[in-house]
Amino acid sequence: MSIAETDRASSPVIRRSAASDGSPAIITDLYDALTKRGMSLVDVTWEQQRLHESRRWSVVEMLAAVDLDSLTPLDRNLVWNAGRAELTTKPGADRLERQSEAEVRRWQDKNPTVASIMEACGTWSRYWNEEEAHHETVFNRLADLSGMEPISDETFIQFRQVFPDDDMLRTLVLLAISEITAAVNYGQCQHVIEDPGLRRIFKQVAADEIQHRNYFVSFAKALVDSGEYPAKDAFAVAHLFLREDGELHGSARAQLEQRGSHVNWWDQLEVGDNDFRPEALEKKEQLICGALKKITGIEVHSREEVEDTWMDLVGS
């Protein structure tokens, strides 16, 4: 063998990355990206990092733009509720990372593509955790600066309880619907807030929640596309939220569960003297139906159709 041949044989193989050169974006067809486009987990992580960096914002700068003296009683109530609600997101992200790791080990030998989907999901959870930390901190710091009722350490710890584990597809759909609920709620809040700085915070947080929704939809779709997770489980969770007096109605429900193991923020809203609830139930319903179509390919338009489709899938 010649020296040149020896050099070629010992040189590392250079693989051209399958990652995109365009604007940062969520990989909406993750299963196809891994199985047909040849993307590696390094490629997927790079795309996650690019998008994360493009969306970073400063809590300190956002707070500096708020005129504390101009905040109305309603503004203060919205901030106080949002800060408490956002305390529950860290345990969600922590659970997602732990549960994704367990799924990686479960599928690594049986279906390596599913293992890669779960690894991509678990890796992204670090970005979700950081972005949600911005939400929690900006609202709770603003509440402190405004002299609102402080959150006790006991409440802080209570709201940090981790949700029980569930099937992975069900978990992702639940998280997607939770992000839809949060985004619509924050969007509704924007319409009644007068201070421009505070309105900008709610607008930014709502935009972040929509991005998170899109990620959860992407991971859930990849699991369904893999053929290992049935579409009926996505519809089961949607029905849990959309049914009469379901989870989507939050604290307005006639009867709230005594969960014991964890805190659902949508059960905890306190309207105060202003009696303002950011509901927009029809908009949430349509966004949930849209998410189901992206995840499963099945089109529905109402909670009644969600229930009917779920029952059909269970019986098939």
N, C-alpha and C positions, 0 to 999 in steps of 0.2 A: 504494500500500500504506500502511495506517495505521501509526502508531507502535506500536500494540499488536501488529499483525500482524508488523511488523519485529522486535519483541522476541521473539515466539514463534518466528520463523524462525531467529533467531540464537542462541536459548537452547539449551544442551546437552540432549540427550535423556537423561532420568533412567531408568535401567533398574533395576527392582526385583531385588535379588539372589535367586537360586534356592537359596542356601545355607540350611541348616537352622537353626531357632531352638531346637532341642531340645538334649539333652545331646551333648557331643562324641562322635563315632563315626567309624569308618572307612566310607567310601562303598563298600559291597560290590558294588554294580552300577554300576560306573563308566561302562561303555559306555552304558547306558541313561540315566545321569545327564547325560552329554554330548549324547546324541542325542535323547532324549525329554523330559527334565526341564529342558532349557535351561541347565544349569550351565555357567559359563565357567571358565577356568583360575584366575581370581581367586577364584571361589567355592570351587573345589576346594582351592586353597592356604589359604584361610581355614579350611576344615574341618580341614586338616592341622595348622594352627597351633593351633587351639582344642584339639585332642586332645593335641598335644605339650605344651602348657602345663598341661593338666589332669593330666599324668602325670609332671611333673618331680619329681626328688628329689635330695637333697644327699649327695654322697659323703662330705663332711666329717662330717655328722651321723651317717651310717650307721657310719662307722669309729669314732666316739666311743662308740658303744653296744656295741662288741665288747670283751670281757674277754680281753685277749691272753694272760694267764697261765693261763686255763682251756682254751685250745685243745689238743686232743688231737693225737697224730701223724697220725691220719686227717684231722682238720680241716685241718691244715697241708698235707697232701698234696693235698687237694681244692682249697684256695686256690691253691696253686702251679700245679697243672694248669690251673685256670680262668684265671689270669692269662696264662699262655702262650697258651692257646687264643684268648683275646679279642684278642691282638695281631694276629690274622689278619683281624679284621673291618673295620678301616679300609681296607685295600686292596680289600675287597669293595665297600664303599660308594663308594670313589673310582672303581672300575671301573663300577659301576652308573650313576653320573652321566655318565661319559664315553660309555658305550655307549648310554645313553638319548638323549644329545645326537645321536649319530650316527644313531639310528633316527628322531629327529624330522626331521632333514634328508632322510633317505631317503623318508619318507612324506608330507612336507609338501604336495607337489603331488598325489601319487597317492591319498592317503587322509588328509585333514586330521584326521579323528577319531582315527585311530591315532597321528598326530603329537601330538595333544593328550594321549592316554593316556601316551605316552612322556615328554612334557614334565612331566606330573603325577608320573610315576615319578621322573624326574631331580630334580625339585624336592623331593620327599619325601626323597631320599637324604641331604639335609643334616640332617634330623631323625634319620634312622637313624644317621648318623655321630656326631652328638652323643650320642645315647643309648648307643651302643656304647662311646663314649669313657668314659662313667661306669663301664661294666662292667670295661673294661680297667684303669682307674685304681684302682677300689676294690679289686680283687683284688691287683694288683701292689704297691700301697702297703701293703696288709695283709701281704703276704709280706715286704716290707722291714721293716716295724715288728716283725714276729715273728722276724726273724733267719733267714729261710729263704734257701736258695741263690739268689743274685741272678741276674737275667737279664743276660747279657753284651750289650754293644752289638752284637756279631756276630750273636747269636741274634735280638735285636730287629730288626735290619735284614733278616735272613733271613726272619723271619715276616711282614715287611711286603711281600714280593713279591706282585705283583698276578696274580690268576688270568688265564689266557688268555681272550680273548673267545670267545663262542659265540653261537648263535641266541638271540634275546632271550627267547622263551618258555622255552627250555631253561634259560637263566640264572635266570629268575624261579622256576621250579619247583625248581631246585637250591637256591636260597637259601631257599625255603619249607621244604624238607626239612631243610636245615641248621639252621634256627631251631627246627623240631620236635625235632630231635636234641638241640640245646642245652637247650631248655625241659624236656624229659623228663629229661635228665641232671641238671640243676640241681634239679629236683623230687625225684629220687631221692636226691640229696645231702642234702636237707633232713631226710630220715628218719634219717640217721645222725649228724647234727651236734647237739652238746649245748648249745653256747653260744647263747642266744636272739638276741643281736645278730648273730652270724654266720648263724644260720638265717634271720633277717629279710633279710639281704643276698641270700642264694641265692633266697629266695622272690620278692624284688623283681625280680631279674635274670630269673628264669624267667617272670614275668608280662610283662616287657618283650619277651622273645623270642617269646612267644605273640602279642603285638600285632604284632611285625614279621612273623611268619608270616602273620597275617591280611592285612597290607598286600600282601605278595608274592602271596598267593592272589588278592586283588582285582585287582591289575595283570595277573596271568596270565589270569584269567577275562575281563577286558576285551579282551585280545588275541584269545582264542579266540572271544569273542562277535563280534568285528569281522569274522570270517571270513577273516582274512589269515594266521592261524597255525593249523596243524592240531593237533588233540588228540593225535595219535600222538606228537608230540614231548614232551608232558607225560608220557605213559606211558613213553617211552623213558628219561627221567631217573629216574622212579620205579623202573623195572626195574633200572637201574644200582645203585641203593641196596638194593633188596629181594632181589635174586637171591642164590642160595647163595654165601656168602663175598663178598657185595657190600659196598659202601661203608658201609652201616649198621652193619656189625660193627667198623668202625674199627680200632683198634690190635690187636684180638683176631684179626684175619684171619691166615690161615696165611702169606700172602705180601702184602707191602705194595709198592706201586708206587714206583719211584724217579722222582719227578715232575720234579725239576730246576728247573722254571719257577716253582713256588709251593709253599706249605705248606698242607696240609689239617690243621686242628687235631685232627680225630678220629683221625688217624694217630699223634698225638704223645702220647697219654695214657700216663703212667707210674704203675703201681699201687703201687709201693713194697712195703713189708713187709706192708701191710694186705690186699692182694689184693682190693680193692674196685673193681668196675667198675659204673658206673651205666648198666646196659644197658636193661632193660625193653623188649626188642625187640618184643614183641607189642603194647605200647601205641604204640610208634613206628609200627609197621606199620599199625595201625588209623587213626592220625592222618594218615598219608600217604594212605591210601585215602580218608579223608574230604576231604582237600585236593583229590584228583583229582576227586571228585564235584563239589565247588564250582567247580573250574576248568573242567571239561569237560561236566558234567552226566551223566557215565557212572559208574554205581555198581559198585564192586568191593569185595571183602571180605577178600582175602588176596593174598599175593605171587604165588601161582599164577594167580589171576584177573587180576592186573596183567599178568603175562607173556602170558597168553592173549589179553587185550584188545589189548595192544600189537601182537602178531603179527597179529591180525585187522585192526587199523587199518593196519598196514604193507602188508598184502596187498589192502586194499580200493581 
